[in-house]
Amino acid sequence: MPEESSPRKTPQNVLYQELPHIVNADGQYLFCRYWKPPAAPRGLVFVAHGAGEHCCRYDDLAQMLTDINFFVFAHDHVGHGQSEGDRMIVSDFHVYVRDSLQHIDLMKKDHPGLPVFLLGHSMGGAIAILTASERPNDFSGMVLISPLVVASPEAATPIKVFAAKVLNLVLPNLTLGSIDANVVSRNKKEVDSYTTDPLVYHGGLRVSFVVQLMNAIAKIERCLSKLTLPILVLHGIPDKLCDIKGSYLLMDTAPSQDKTLKVYDEAYHALHKELPEVTSSVFKEIKSWLGQKLPGSQEGHRP
């Protein structure tokens, strides 16, 4: 078995043994990132990144949460960033959910008894929702930034959905359009950083991947009615990548007794990478909401 003797490397040619990583159920190596708080952690936050990007793009958000003593952790999904797998291809969307649960379980073993929260952006929002619905009693809350809940109208007319499913049988690797960086954020600096980030996938979306996203959306529709955990959703009205209708649907459908939707009138898709006034508002909302969910917290109480 010559392969086994050669150490595994990231797509960027770095040895995994030099990086934090986990090995998923398919034997694929996933790059991990950990942000440790200065004092004993009071809670865990798992971050699920969006399609085509990677977990290191959540550094600012994670650092902010370590200030209130959350231990934040994440990994690059299969086929993304510094993890193994063909770029932006997944055999089944559930692989993302399965890998997330594996990582969460490992961290819970290391930090028994701490409350666990999910934070997902875009496709990561879809992963967070499906993860929460698979383990309804495991999580103390979920934060969703511009989550993927319904297909955007431009991408999902019935004819296009049918065409994608037919194409998937014949040409699963055919690429459709790529993500337009200008609809990610109104912040020019952030658009440039997205465009020049070598770990972001800038190629076209493959038909097979789009079909997996559609399968995920169909699953989410069926499981919204099972979401009873506390939920904070943040979404921009003109978001062209994940339709805000999905966040309205989630608010209407989820039976959770503790759900908040914060809407930004002019903001685009990546609210945590938006114009400074939007991003600082988003950070403040998330920090305050998560802080209140910790055991022993109440308004006006400073830990």
Backbone as CSV, one residue per row, in Angstrom:
resi,resn,N_x,N_y,N_z,CA_x,CA_y,CA_z,C_x,C_y,C_z
1,MET,0.844,-1.204,0.000,0.000,0.000,0.000,0.883,1.260,0.000
2,PRO,1.487,1.625,-1.126,2.419,2.753,-1.127,1.766,4.066,-0.721
3,GLU,0.446,4.228,-1.063,-0.215,5.506,-0.773,-0.215,5.829,0.712
4,GLU,-0.491,4.798,1.525,-0.617,5.015,2.955,0.671,5.560,3.561
5,SER,1.817,5.175,2.956,3.095,5.587,3.544,3.426,7.045,3.199
6,SER,2.830,7.566,2.116,3.121,8.968,1.808,2.145,9.838,2.597
7,PRO,2.666,10.794,3.394,1.777,11.598,4.248,0.832,12.467,3.416
8,ARG,-0.370,12.655,3.943,-1.393,13.397,3.199,-1.114,14.898,3.241
9,LYS,-1.407,15.547,2.101,-1.197,16.991,2.004,-2.485,17.692,1.595
10,THR,-2.592,18.945,1.962,-3.743,19.762,1.557,-3.643,20.034,0.053
11,PRO,-4.745,20.513,-0.561,-4.665,20.893,-1.984,-3.584,21.958,-2.232
12,GLN,-3.185,22.683,-1.156,-2.150,23.715,-1.291,-0.758,23.133,-1.004
13,ASN,-0.712,21.791,-0.855,0.566,21.090,-0.682,1.212,21.246,0.699
14,VAL,0.399,21.456,1.720,0.904,21.524,3.100,0.578,20.194,3.784
15,LEU,1.516,19.674,4.566,1.274,18.407,5.264,0.179,18.569,6.308
16,TYR,-0.805,17.659,6.285,-1.881,17.730,7.289,-1.347,17.560,8.706
17,GLN,-0.242,16.804,8.857,0.275,16.587,10.212,0.769,17.902,10.835
18,GLU,0.943,18.926,9.995,1.382,20.229,10.521,0.196,21.154,10.792
19,LEU,-1.001,20.675,10.491,-2.197,21.517,10.639,-3.226,20.823,11.528
20,PRO,-4.075,21.610,12.216,-5.186,20.969,12.921,-6.143,20.352,11.902
21,HIS,-6.544,19.108,12.113,-7.433,18.467,11.130,-8.214,17.329,11.796
22,ILE,-9.292,16.934,11.147,-9.986,15.698,11.506,-10.071,14.848,10.236
23,VAL,-10.336,13.565,10.407,-10.519,12.672,9.263,-11.967,12.227,9.288
24,ASN,-12.701,12.490,8.210,-14.135,12.174,8.223,-14.397,10.690,7.954
25,ALA,-15.667,10.310,7.942,-16.058,8.897,7.807,-15.631,8.301,6.461
26,ASP,-15.374,9.161,5.459,-14.917,8.665,4.161,-13.396,8.639,4.063
27,GLY,-12.721,8.941,5.186,-11.257,8.947,5.182,-10.658,10.213,4.595
28,GLN,-11.485,11.252,4.415,-10.952,12.509,3.867,-10.484,13.406,5.009
29,TYR,-9.378,14.082,4.774,-8.808,14.976,5.786,-9.448,16.353,5.667
30,LEU,-9.923,16.884,6.793,-10.554,18.207,6.802,-9.728,19.149,7.673
31,PHE,-9.378,20.303,7.114,-8.648,21.326,7.869,-9.561,21.940,8.926
32,CYS,-9.065,22.100,10.149,-9.857,22.670,11.249,-9.235,23.970,11.746
33,ARG,-10.085,24.783,12.342,-9.607,26.045,12.933,-10.242,26.183,14.314
34,TYR,-9.440,26.610,15.302,-9.927,26.755,16.679,-9.568,28.134,17.204
35,TRP,-10.543,28.799,17.802,-10.309,30.101,18.428,-10.610,29.948,19.923
36,LYS,-9.545,30.016,20.736,-9.724,29.747,22.167,-9.910,31.050,22.932
37,PRO,-10.818,31.061,23.896,-11.021,32.283,24.688,-9.891,32.466,25.708
38,PRO,-9.745,33.701,26.233,-8.672,33.962,27.197,-8.904,33.267,28.546
39,ALA,-10.170,33.008,28.878,-10.482,32.351,30.161,-11.205,31.034,29.877
40,ALA,-11.613,30.346,30.942,-12.321,29.062,30.765,-13.557,29.276,29.896
41,PRO,-13.748,28.448,28.846,-14.897,28.661,27.956,-16.239,28.461,28.658
42,ARG,-17.207,29.314,28.299,-18.562,29.208,28.868,-19.523,28.554,27.886
43,GLY,-19.067,28.388,26.641,-19.914,27.764,25.629,-19.082,27.482,24.390
44,LEU,-19.607,26.617,23.522,-18.944,26.274,22.259,-19.774,26.821,21.104
45,VAL,-19.105,27.345,20.088,-19.803,27.781,18.869,-19.149,27.094,17.676
46,PHE,-19.962,26.337,16.931,-19.478,25.721,15.694,-19.891,26.597,14.521
47,VAL,-18.918,26.966,13.686,-19.189,27.832,12.526,-19.199,26.989,11.249
48,ALA,-20.286,27.099,10.475,-20.386,26.419,9.175,-20.301,27.485,8.074
49,HIS,-19.233,27.421,7.279,-19.017,28.433,6.238,-19.879,28.165,5.003
50,GLY,-19.899,29.150,4.102,-20.747,29.061,2.912,-20.080,28.367,1.733
51,ALA,-20.823,28.224,0.641,-20.345,27.524,-0.553,-19.170,28.265,-1.184
52,GLY,-18.118,27.507,-1.508,-16.991,28.076,-2.225,-15.971,28.798,-1.358
53,GLU,-16.314,29.060,-0.078,-15.350,29.797,0.753,-14.692,28.857,1.764
54,HIS,-14.219,29.397,2.888,-13.503,28.558,3.862,-13.620,29.178,5.250
55,CYS,-13.273,28.402,6.282,-13.576,28.822,7.653,-12.710,29.974,8.158
56,CYS,-11.527,30.200,7.561,-10.671,31.283,8.058,-11.269,32.664,7.750
57,ARG,-12.267,32.696,6.867,-12.941,33.970,6.572,-13.848,34.423,7.725
58,TYR,-13.927,33.625,8.774,-14.768,33.965,9.933,-13.926,34.388,11.130
59,ASP,-12.659,34.734,10.848,-11.726,35.059,11.921,-12.225,36.220,12.801
60,ASP,-12.663,37.326,12.181,-13.107,38.506,12.953,-14.280,38.147,13.855
61,LEU,-15.229,37.442,13.287,-16.431,37.053,14.024,-16.063,36.138,15.198
62,ALA,-15.177,35.173,14.930,-14.778,34.225,15.970,-14.007,34.933,17.088
63,GLN,-13.080,35.820,16.703,-12.298,36.568,17.716,-13.239,37.342,18.634
64,MET,-14.268,37.948,18.030,-15.223,38.737,18.805,-15.941,37.849,19.838
65,LEU,-16.229,36.599,19.458,-16.933,35.693,20.381,-16.018,35.155,21.478
66,THR,-14.713,35.079,21.178,-13.800,34.647,22.253,-13.726,35.717,23.355
67,ASP,-14.039,36.978,23.010,-14.049,38.054,24.020,-15.045,37.782,25.134
68,ILE,-16.144,37.067,24.790,-17.107,36.735,25.858,-16.983,35.250,26.234
69,ASN,-15.765,34.755,26.025,-15.380,33.405,26.478,-16.144,32.250,25.829
70,PHE,-16.418,32.417,24.547,-16.861,31.266,23.748,-15.633,30.615,23.129
71,PHE,-15.640,29.297,23.089,-14.628,28.551,22.322,-15.248,28.321,20.945
72,VAL,-14.639,28.893,19.900,-15.212,28.830,18.548,-14.384,27.845,17.718
73,PHE,-15.083,27.015,16.949,-14.349,26.043,16.123,-15.063,25.852,14.790
74,ALA,-14.297,25.410,13.794,-14.844,25.279,12.435,-13.928,24.367,11.637
75,HIS,-14.409,23.941,10.476,-13.525,23.252,9.529,-13.928,23.656,8.115
76,ASP,-13.020,23.426,7.178,-13.371,23.620,5.770,-14.135,22.372,5.328
77,HIS,-15.331,22.575,4.763,-16.110,21.424,4.284,-15.326,20.675,3.210
78,VAL,-15.677,19.430,3.011,-15.109,18.624,1.923,-15.130,19.440,0.622
79,GLY,-14.011,19.395,-0.119,-13.971,20.097,-1.415,-13.833,21.607,-1.302
80,HIS,-13.501,22.092,-0.100,-13.376,23.538,0.122,-12.050,23.847,0.820
81,GLY,-11.534,25.062,0.582,-10.389,25.568,1.339,-9.227,24.595,1.395
82,GLN,-8.808,24.286,2.635,-7.644,23.419,2.822,-8.032,21.967,3.109
83,SER,-9.288,21.612,2.835,-9.719,20.226,3.034,-9.610,19.428,1.740
84,GLU,-9.590,18.095,1.887,-9.511,17.229,0.706,-10.857,17.197,-0.026
85,GLY,-10.828,16.600,-1.205,-12.053,16.457,-1.995,-12.001,17.319,-3.236
86,ASP,-12.634,16.844,-4.323,-12.710,17.653,-5.542,-13.393,18.967,-5.209
87,ARG,-12.890,20.048,-5.788,-13.414,21.374,-5.463,-14.901,21.489,-5.757
88,MET,-15.658,21.905,-4.732,-17.093,22.173,-4.870,-17.863,20.998,-5.462
89,ILE,-17.488,19.794,-5.013,-18.267,18.617,-5.404,-18.532,17.848,-4.121
90,VAL,-19.759,17.388,-3.943,-20.058,16.550,-2.778,-21.010,15.458,-3.243
91,SER,-20.748,14.227,-2.790,-21.569,13.100,-3.265,-23.007,13.241,-2.764
92,ASP,-23.156,13.813,-1.573,-24.479,13.983,-0.977,-24.372,15.132,0.012
93,PHE,-25.314,16.062,0.003,-25.243,17.230,0.885,-25.114,16.811,2.350
94,HIS,-25.663,15.634,2.677,-25.641,15.186,4.069,-24.220,14.971,4.591
95,VAL,-23.247,14.793,3.695,-21.845,14.648,4.106,-21.426,15.859,4.956
96,TYR,-21.855,17.059,4.548,-21.516,18.274,5.296,-22.090,18.218,6.712
97,VAL,-23.322,17.721,6.816,-24.001,17.632,8.114,-23.313,16.575,8.979
98,ARG,-23.055,15.426,8.375,-22.390,14.320,9.091,-21.023,14.761,9.633
99,ASP,-20.230,15.441,8.783,-18.902,15.896,9.212,-19.009,16.931,10.331
100,SER,-20.012,17.797,10.245,-20.213,18.817,11.283,-20.531,18.149,12.623
101,LEU,-21.414,17.159,12.590,-21.764,16.457,13.829,-20.556,15.724,14.410
102,GLN,-19.730,15.158,13.539,-18.518,14.470,14.008,-17.605,15.447,14.763
103,HIS,-17.396,16.625,14.178,-16.524,17.630,14.788,-17.123,18.130,16.114
104,ILE,-18.434,18.378,16.095,-19.134,18.845,17.306,-19.008,17.805,18.420
105,ASP,-19.199,16.536,18.085,-19.102,15.474,19.099,-17.698,15.414,19.709
106,LEU,-16.669,15.590,18.878,-15.284,15.590,19.380,-15.080,16.728,20.384
107,MET,-15.608,17.902,20.038,-15.420,19.067,20.911,-16.231,18.931,22.201
108,LYS,-17.391,18.301,22.089,-18.219,18.095,23.300,-17.513,17.142,24.265
109,LYS,-16.807,16.162,23.707,-16.030,15.235,24.562,-14.950,15.986,25.321
110,ASP,-14.306,16.927,24.622,-13.229,17.705,25.258,-13.767,18.724,26.254
111,HIS,-15.002,19.155,26.050,-15.592,20.204,26.911,-16.979,19.767,27.386
112,PRO,-17.049,18.716,28.181,-18.357,18.184,28.561,-19.165,19.212,29.356
113,GLY,-20.480,19.184,29.112,-21.364,20.028,29.917,-21.526,21.459,29.422
114,LEU,-20.729,21.876,28.431,-20.876,23.261,27.949,-22.006,23.350,26.920
115,PRO,-22.764,24.472,26.927,-23.786,24.637,25.886,-23.131,24.772,24.513
116,VAL,-23.780,24.209,23.485,-23.228,24.252,22.122,-24.166,25.056,21.223
117,PHE,-23.598,25.974,20.459,-24.370,26.808,19.533,-23.875,26.579,18.107
118,LEU,-24.788,26.759,17.152,-24.441,26.658,15.736,-24.474,28.054,15.130
119,LEU,-23.518,28.332,14.236,-23.545,29.594,13.507,-23.260,29.277,12.044
120,GLY,-24.198,29.592,11.162,-24.015,29.249,9.753,-24.342,30.415,8.844
121,HIS,-23.532,30.577,7.799,-23.777,31.625,6.807,-24.061,30.978,5.456
122,SER,-25.132,31.451,4.778,-25.414,31.033,3.404,-25.637,29.516,3.345
123,MET,-24.853,28.778,2.546,-24.986,27.320,2.550,-24.700,26.751,3.945
124,GLY,-23.820,27.425,4.691,-23.555,27.012,6.074,-24.804,27.125,6.936
125,GLY,-25.700,28.058,6.568,-26.986,28.175,7.268,-27.839,26.937,7.031
126,ALA,-27.817,26.445,5.779,-28.544,25.208,5.454,-27.956,24.034,6.247
127,ILE,-26.620,23.994,6.340,-25.961,22.920,7.097,-26.360,23.001,8.570
128,ALA,-26.365,24.217,9.120,-26.723,24.405,10.538,-28.166,23.958,10.799
129,ILE,-29.079,24.330,9.911,-30.493,23.968,10.090,-30.653,22.445,10.073
130,LEU,-30.008,21.788,9.111,-30.133,20.324,9.008,-29.437,19.626,10.189
131,THR,-28.337,20.215,10.662,-27.626,19.664,11.829,-28.512,19.766,13.071
132,ALA,-29.148,20.936,13.248,-30.022,21.146,14.413,-31.232,20.218,14.361
133,SER,-31.766,19.991,13.153,-32.981,19.166,13.076,-32.654,17.683,13.268
134,GLU,-31.397,17.319,12.995,-30.998,15.927,13.207,-30.801,15.611,14.700
135,ARG,-30.414,16.634,15.467,-30.188,16.457,16.912,-30.944,17.552,17.658
136,PRO,-32.274,17.458,17.700,-33.075,18.587,18.195,-32.759,19.009,19.630
137,ASN,-32.217,18.120,20.459,-31.999,18.503,21.867,-30.551,18.831,22.195
138,ASP,-29.697,18.843,21.187,-28.262,18.984,21.466,-27.762,20.425,21.518
139,PHE,-28.548,21.354,20.971,-28.003,22.702,20.799,-28.786,23.740,21.589
140,SER,-28.044,24.722,22.121,-28.669,25.762,22.947,-29.137,26.947,22.123
141,GLY,-28.794,26.958,20.827,-29.236,28.054,19.976,-28.526,28.016,18.639
142,MET,-29.053,28.801,17.697,-28.508,28.795,16.337,-28.574,30.211,15.768
143,VAL,-27.443,30.663,15.204,-27.374,31.979,14.557,-27.221,31.745,13.059
144,LEU,-28.080,32.379,12.270,-28.042,32.194,10.811,-27.834,33.545,10.139
145,ILE,-26.767,33.652,9.359,-26.503,34.884,8.602,-26.844,34.602,7.139
146,SER,-27.868,35.277,6.621,-28.304,35.094,5.218,-28.371,33.615,4.834
147,PRO,-29.168,32.812,5.574,-29.147,31.364,5.325,-29.797,30.969,4.004
148,LEU,-29.315,29.860,3.450,-29.942,29.261,2.276,-31.123,28.411,2.762
149,VAL,-32.338,28.879,2.502,-33.538,28.145,2.933,-34.429,27.836,1.739
150,VAL,-34.533,28.806,0.824,-35.272,28.568,-0.426,-34.331,28.921,-1.580
151,ALA,-34.632,28.409,-2.761,-33.781,28.721,-3.921,-34.071,30.138,-4.386
152,SER,-33.046,30.841,-4.856,-33.284,32.201,-5.348,-34.109,32.110,-6.627
153,PRO,-35.056,33.060,-6.804,-35.978,32.976,-7.943,-35.250,32.861,-9.284
154,GLU,-34.100,33.581,-9.420,-33.379,33.523,-10.705,-32.861,32.108,-10.977
155,ALA,-32.531,31.375,-9.900,-31.879,30.077,-10.101,-32.871,28.924,-10.167
156,ALA,-34.125,29.182,-9.830,-34.970,28.016,-9.582,-36.350,28.048,-10.224
157,THR,-36.439,28.491,-11.467,-37.727,28.317,-12.136,-37.894,26.811,-12.355
158,PRO,-39.124,26.303,-12.387,-39.332,24.860,-12.575,-38.580,24.306,-13.779
159,ILE,-38.503,25.088,-14.855,-37.819,24.597,-16.063,-36.329,24.406,-15.780
160,LYS,-35.737,25.398,-15.061,-34.302,25.291,-14.743,-34.027,24.122,-13.810
161,VAL,-34.930,23.908,-12.852,-34.751,22.787,-11.916,-34.785,21.471,-12.694
162,PHE,-35.742,21.351,-13.592,-35.875,20.144,-14.404,-34.617,19.953,-15.271
163,ALA,-34.181,21.051,-15.893,-33.006,20.989,-16.764,-31.778,20.550,-15.972
164,ALA,-31.616,21.082,-14.757,-30.450,20.725,-13.932,-30.478,19.243,-13.591
165,LYS,-31.672,18.724,-13.297,-31.759,17.301,-12.920,-31.463,16.402,-14.125
166,VAL,-31.915,16.808,-15.287,-31.624,16.042,-16.503,-30.127,16.122,-16.814
167,LEU,-29.587,17.342,-16.752,-28.149,17.520,-17.014,-27.300,16.727,-16.040
168,ASN,-27.768,16.629,-14.804,-27.002,15.909,-13.787,-26.807,14.444,-14.174
169,LEU,-27.790,13.889,-14.883,-27.681,12.490,-15.327,-26.675,12.362,-16.466
170,VAL,-26.607,13.412,-17.288,-25.803,13.327,-18.502,-24.429,13.993,-18.332
171,LEU,-24.431,15.206,-17.769,-23.191,15.995,-17.675,-23.031,16.570,-16.260
172,PRO,-22.830,15.734,-15.258,-22.798,16.248,-13.884,-21.680,17.255,-13.629
173,ASN,-20.601,17.210,-14.448,-19.482,18.128,-14.224,-19.561,19.406,-15.046
174,LEU,-20.625,19.543,-15.832,-20.807,20.780,-16.598,-20.894,21.947,-15.607
175,THR,-20.186,23.048,-15.908,-20.269,24.170,-14.972,-21.280,25.195,-15.451
176,LEU,-22.024,25.694,-14.462,-22.969,26.783,-14.715,-22.221,28.064,-14.339
177,GLY,-22.926,29.162,-14.141,-22.253,30.426,-13.817,-21.519,30.355,-12.483
178,SER,-20.502,31.209,-12.320,-19.833,31.287,-11.017,-20.490,32.398,-10.190
179,ILE,-20.107,32.473,-8.906,-20.700,33.482,-8.011,-20.113,34.848,-8.354
180,ASP,-20.972,35.839,-8.558,-20.518,37.198,-8.854,-20.113,37.867,-7.540
181,ALA,-18.813,38.164,-7.415,-18.290,38.731,-6.157,-18.981,40.034,-5.773
182,ASN,-19.492,40.776,-6.771,-20.096,42.076,-6.466,-21.433,41.979,-5.740
183,VAL,-22.038,40.785,-5.722,-23.295,40.660,-4.966,-23.041,40.088,-3.565
184,VAL,-21.765,39.835,-3.236,-21.433,39.306,-1.909,-21.525,40.414,-0.858
185,SER,-21.032,41.613,-1.225,-20.986,42.712,-0.260,-20.958,44.039,-1.000
186,ARG,-21.393,45.127,-0.300,-21.259,46.465,-0.891,-19.904,47.075,-0.534
187,ASN,-19.158,46.375,0.321,-17.868,46.882,0.771,-16.786,46.490,-0.238
188,LYS,-16.291,47.479,-0.973,-15.329,47.239,-2.056,-14.103,46.465,-1.547
189,LYS,-13.653,46.829,-0.346,-12.469,46.174,0.235,-12.738,44.677,0.427
190,GLU,-13.950,44.351,0.891,-14.305,42.944,1.128,-14.475,42.184,-0.196
191,VAL,-15.020,42.863,-1.197,-15.175,42.229,-2.523,-13.793,41.891,-3.082
192,ASP,-12.852,42.842,-2.941,-11.480,42.602,-3.427,-10.831,41.452,-2.669
193,SER,-11.052,41.420,-1.349,-10.418,40.364,-0.558,-11.004,38.996,-0.920
194,TYR,-12.298,38.965,-1.227,-12.963,37.721,-1.664,-12.387,37.275,-3.015
195,THR,-12.268,38.240,-3.930,-11.818,37.947,-5.297,-10.374,37.451,-5.338
196,THR,-9.549,37.982,-4.437,-8.117,37.625,-4.486,-7.762,36.511,-3.506
197,ASP,-8.716,36.034,-2.731,-8.444,34.973,-1.748,-8.189,33.653,-2.482
198,PRO,-6.977,33.113,-2.398,-6.674,31.891,-3.163,-7.427,30.654,-2.641
199,LEU,-7.950,30.738,-1.408,-8.669,29.585,-0.852,-10.160,29.600,-1.213
200,VAL,-10.622,30.704,-1.791,-12.016,30.771,-2.254,-12.083,30.154,-3.649
201,TYR,-13.115,29.358,-3.894,-13.293,28.738,-5.215,-13.947,29.757,-6.145
202,HIS,-13.261,30.067,-7.250,-13.782,31.094,-8.171,-14.300,30.506,-9.478
203,GLY,-14.343,29.169,-9.567,-14.818,28.545,-10.809,-16.337,28.491,-10.867
204,GLY,-16.850,27.887,-11.921,-18.296,27.761,-12.079,-18.860,26.672,-11.166
205,LEU,-20.143,26.822,-10.815,-20.816,25.798,-10.005,-21.170,24.614,-10.905
206,ARG,-20.810,23.415,-10.472,-21.132,22.242,-11.290,-22.590,21.851,-11.118
207,VAL,-23.152,21.295,-12.181,-24.561,20.878,-12.157,-24.816,19.957,-10.958
208,SER,-23.900,19.004,-10.724,-24.122,18.038,-9.642,-24.212,18.739,-8.281
209,PHE,-23.428,19.826,-8.110,-23.437,20.569,-6.849,-24.767,21.317,-6.681
210,VAL,-25.221,21.926,-7.775,-26.499,22.659,-7.732,-27.636,21.705,-7.370
211,VAL,-27.596,20.479,-7.908,-28.626,19.483,-7.582,-28.565,19.130,-6.097
212,GLN,-27.357,19.016,-5.544,-27.235,18.755,-4.097,-27.818,19.904,-3.269
213,LEU,-27.604,21.140,-3.726,-28.194,22.291,-3.017,-29.719,22.220,-3.069
214,MET,-30.253,21.813,-4.212,-31.718,21.690,-4.332,-32.252,20.596,-3.414
215,ASN,-31.504,19.490,-3.326,-31.915,18.420,-2.406,-31.934,18.926,-0.964
216,ALA,-30.921,19.738,-0.614,-30.835,20.286,0.742,-32.027,21.194,1.019
217,ILE,-32.377,22.025,0.039,-33.504,22.947,0.202,-34.806,22.169,0.423
218,ALA,-34.976,21.094,-0.343,-36.189,20.260,-0.181,-36.241,19.653,1.230
219,LYS,-35.090,19.231,1.744,-35.026,18.663,3.106,-35.340,19.717,4.156
220,ILE,-34.777,20.919,3.950,-34.976,22.006,4.911,-36.452,22.343,5.023
221,GLU,-37.127,22.386,3.886,-38.562,22.696,3.892,-39.330,21.728,4.796
222,ARG,-38.886,20.459,4.777,-39.584,19.446,5.590,-39.218,19.527,7.066
223,CYS,-38.035,20.110,7.366,-37.633,20.048,8.780,-37.775,21.362,9.536
224,LEU,-38.201,22.443,8.869,-38.379,23.717,9.578,-39.351,23.568,10.745
225,SER,-40.361,22.708,10.552,-41.397,22.554,11.578,-40.892,21.797,12.811
226,LYS,-39.611,21.350,12.767,-39.051,20.631,13.924,-38.099,21.507,14.726
227,LEU,-37.887,22.752,14.277,-36.882,23.580,14.947,-37.468,24.264,16.186
228,THR,-37.081,23.772,17.352,-37.626,24.342,18.598,-36.556,25.117,19.373
229,LEU,-35.302,25.094,18.908,-34.239,25.768,19.656,-34.287,27.280,19.422
230,PRO,-33.670,28.083,20.295,-33.611,29.531,20.060,-32.882,29.845,18.746
231,ILE,-33.422,30.794,17.981,-32.855,31.097,16.653,-32.729,32.613,16.475
232,LEU,-31.555,33.047,16.002,-31.364,34.435,15.579,-31.038,34.404,14.092
233,VAL,-31.826,35.146,13.290,-31.578,35.200,11.843,-31.279,36.647,11.462
234,LEU,-30.233,36.841,10.653,-29.886,38.169,10.151,-29.848,38.087,8.627
235,HIS,-30.528,39.018,7.943,-30.623,38.897,6.480,-30.793,40.283,5.855
236,GLY,-30.167,40.487,4.695,-30.340,41.730,3.941,-31.450,41.572,2.915
237,ILE,-32.282,42.590,2.784,-33.428,42.504,1.856,-32.984,42.286,0.403
238,PRO,-31.964,43.030,-0.103,-31.616,42.827,-1.528,-30.677,41.645,-1.793
239,ASP,-30.511,40.739,-0.844,-29.611,39.587,-1.016,-29.976,38.816,-2.287
240,LYS,-29.020,38.752,-3.235,-29.301,38.057,-4.505,-28.870,36.593,-4.469
241,LEU,-28.107,36.183,-3.455,-27.602,34.810,-3.417,-28.502,33.884,-2.605
242,CYS,-29.010,34.378,-1.476,-29.967,33.592,-0.679,-31.175,34.481,-0.406
243,ASP,-32.294,34.122,-0.995,-33.495,34.952,-0.931,-33.981,35.107,0.511
244,ILE,-34.265,36.361,0.905,-34.748,36.638,2.263,-36.108,35.960,2.531
245,LYS,-36.822,35.595,1.451,-38.100,34.865,1.641,-37.883,33.616,2.483
246,GLY,-36.702,33.010,2.353,-36.382,31.817,3.134,-36.354,32.104,4.622
247,SER,-35.821,33.265,4.993,-35.769,33.634,6.414,-37.167,33.950,6.941
248,TYR,-37.998,34.581,6.094,-39.399,34.821,6.508,-40.126,33.488,6.705
249,LEU,-39.888,32.555,5.771,-40.527,31.232,5.863,-40.098,30.525,7.151
250,LEU,-38.807,30.601,7.464,-38.301,29.973,8.685,-38.993,30.579,9.921
251,MET,-39.103,31.898,9.946,-39.740,32.570,11.087,-41.205,32.153,11.220
252,ASP,-41.890,31.992,10.072,-43.307,31.615,10.098,-43.507,30.161,10.490
253,THR,-42.547,29.292,10.134,-42.761,27.848,10.235,-42.174,27.219,11.483
254,ALA,-40.987,27.689,11.902,-40.310,27.049,13.049,-41.134,27.259,14.317
255,PRO,-41.409,26.177,15.072,-42.216,26.311,16.288,-41.445,26.900,17.481
256,SER,-40.167,27.231,17.295,-39.359,27.794,18.382,-40.080,28.966,19.058
257,GLN,-40.012,28.987,20.383,-40.638,30.076,21.153,-39.697,31.270,21.272
258,ASP,-38.476,31.115,20.798,-37.471,32.167,20.942,-36.795,32.347,19.588
259,LYS,-37.395,33.199,18.744,-36.800,33.406,17.409,-36.839,34.884,17.058
260,THR,-35.743,35.358,16.498,-35.598,36.779,16.183,-35.090,36.898,14.755
261,LEU,-35.704,37.791,13.988,-35.205,38.083,12.645,-34.797,39.548,12.609
262,LYS,-33.563,39.807,12.261,-33.073,41.186,12.131,-32.813,41.421,10.647
263,VAL,-33.534,42.404,10.090,-33.477,42.660,8.648,-32.661,43.920,8.364
264,TYR,-31.805,43.841,7.357,-31.012,45.007,6.931,-31.516,45.449,5.560
265,ASP,-32.017,46.689,5.502,-32.724,47.169,4.307,-31.877,47.162,3.033
266,GLU,-30.607,47.498,3.140,-29.822,47.679,1.912,-28.634,46.732,1.801
267,ALA,-28.406,45.922,2.817,-27.189,45.102,2.848,-27.282,43.910,1.903
268,TYR,-26.114,43.493,1.413,-26.042,42.347,0.509,-25.897,41.037,1.288
269,HIS,-25.186,40.071,0.744,-25.223,38.695,1.240,-24.355,38.422,2.476
270,ALA,-23.086,38.871,2.426,-22.178,38.560,3.547,-22.240,39.689,4.576
271,LEU,-23.218,39.620,5.462,-23.452,40.703,6.424,-22.256,40.909,7.354
272,HIS,-21.484,39.839,7.576,-20.305,39.943,8.446,-19.101,40.504,7.688
273,LYS,-19.290,40.812,6.399,-18.225,41.397,5.568,-18.821,42.575,4.785
274,GLU,-19.721,43.296,5.404,-20.461,44.363,4.720,-19.828,45.730,5.025
275,LEU,-20.557,46.812,4.724,-20.088,48.147,5.095,-19.970,48.177,6.624
276,PRO,-18.990,48.943,7.155,-18.683,48.878,8.592,-19.900,49.026,9.512
277,GLU,-20.837,49.921,9.145,-21.987,50.106,10.061,-22.859,48.848,10.132
278,VAL,-22.991,48.142,9.015,-23.782,46.892,9.007,-23.042,45.818,9.786
279,THR,-21.763,45.618,9.457,-21.001,44.555,10.102,-20.913,44.767,11.611
280,SER,-20.705,46.024,12.051,-20.602,46.224,13.504,-21.954,45.973,14.169
281,SER,-23.047,46.307,13.492,-24.381,46.012,14.036,-24.603,44.497,14.128
282,VAL,-24.198,43.775,13.069,-24.346,42.311,13.032,-23.532,41.674,14.174
283,PHE,-22.289,42.124,14.326,-21.432,41.585,15.395,-22.067,41.835,16.770
284,LYS,-22.593,43.055,16.949,-23.193,43.426,18.245,-24.413,42.550,18.542
285,GLU,-25.252,42.372,17.520,-26.458,41.537,17.684,-26.081,40.108,18.086
286,ILE,-25.110,39.543,17.372,-24.726,38.150,17.609,-24.110,38.000,19.008
287,LYS,-23.219,38.924,19.339,-22.519,38.868,20.628,-23.520,38.970,21.777
288,SER,-24.449,39.914,21.644,-25.407,40.134,22.727,-26.380,38.952,22.830
289,TRP,-26.844,38.456,21.686,-27.804,37.337,21.681,-27.175,36.078,22.267
290,LEU,-25.968,35.738,21.812,-25.297,34.541,22.326,-24.954,34.700,23.810
291,GLY,-24.521,35.911,24.177,-24.181,36.171,25.583,-25.374,35.923,26.504
292,GLN,-26.557,36.338,26.033,-27.781,36.162,26.845,-28.190,34.703,26.976
293,LYS,-27.731,33.879,26.049,-28.152,32.464,26.071,-27.282,31.613,27.008
294,LEU,-26.201,32.211,27.509,-25.328,31.431,28.396,-25.979,31.245,29.762
295,PRO,-25.751,30.095,30.401,-26.319,29.852,31.721,-25.893,30.956,32.690
296,GLY,-26.856,31.433,33.472,-26.520,32.450,34.475,-26.463,33.864,33.930
297,SER,-26.749,34.038,32.612,-26.751,35.407,32.059,-28.138,35.993,32.169
298,GLN,-28.178,37.293,32.466,-29.454,37.972,32.277,-29.137,39.407,31.896
299,GLU,-30.143,40.122,31.415,-29.934,41.504,30.977,-29.295,42.299,32.120
300,GLY,-28.326,43.093,31.764,-27.729,43.966,32.785,-26.682,43.239,33.625
301,HIS,-26.590,41.947,33.503,-25.609,41.179,34.295,-24.304,41.124,33.514
302,ARG,-23.226,41.521,34.142,-21.918,41.415,33.476,-21.158,40.242,34.056
303,PRO,-20.810,39.247,33.219,-20.100,38.081,33.762,-18.735,38.502,34.313
